[in-house]
Amino acid sequence: MKKLNYSLLLALGIWTLSSCGSNTKNDKTTSEQAVVTEDTAANREAAATAIGTIEFTEPVHEFGQIKEGAEVTHIFTLTNTGNAPLIISEVRASCGCTQPEFSKNPVLPGKTSDIKVTFKSEGQVGKQQKIITIHSNASNGLTTVQLKGEVLAAK
């Protein structure tokens, strides 16, 4: 878009310099340049205000008590409450015992997407709080969800 605008401005500038004669042509060119400049500013402003926003229906999932060795899988559903497509670039868990899965497809405004998280409790006895960090192009670009619970020792 910028290249197109610069090319258009350059062409208008060359046309202005090559035209000889009346002031009416120069006035017209100046007014056309003003329209191009205003349009570009409007486009930039619209692009700056268009941004996705992540909102989770359940940002914390309590899985209760489980025996060591069990796996817990939970699906966190997010909604893009913004006005532009949302792109999730990365999802990381706070430890290797927790594995997230997510779609790299853009989430359109008003639509939902899922992040599936699996916690493997082997060697994780005691109270647990696993934090999953979501990186995206959203206004709240760094967002977290949590898995909480307790792992009981195997007997």
Secondary structure as GFF3:
##gff-version 3
##sequence-region A 1 155
A	DSSP	alpha_helix	2	18	.	.	.	ID=ss1
A	DSSP	alpha_helix	23	49	.	.	.	ID=ss2
A	DSSP	beta_strand	54	56	.	.	.	ID=ss3
A	DSSP	beta_strand	60	67	.	.	.	ID=ss4
A	DSSP	beta_strand	71	80	.	.	.	ID=ss5
A	DSSP	beta_strand	88	93	.	.	.	ID=ss6
A	DSSP	beta_strand	98	102	.	.	.	ID=ss7
A	DSSP	beta_strand	112	120	.	.	.	ID=ss8
A	DSSP	beta_strand	126	136	.	.	.	ID=ss9
A	DSSP	beta_strand	142	152	.	.	.	ID=ss10
###
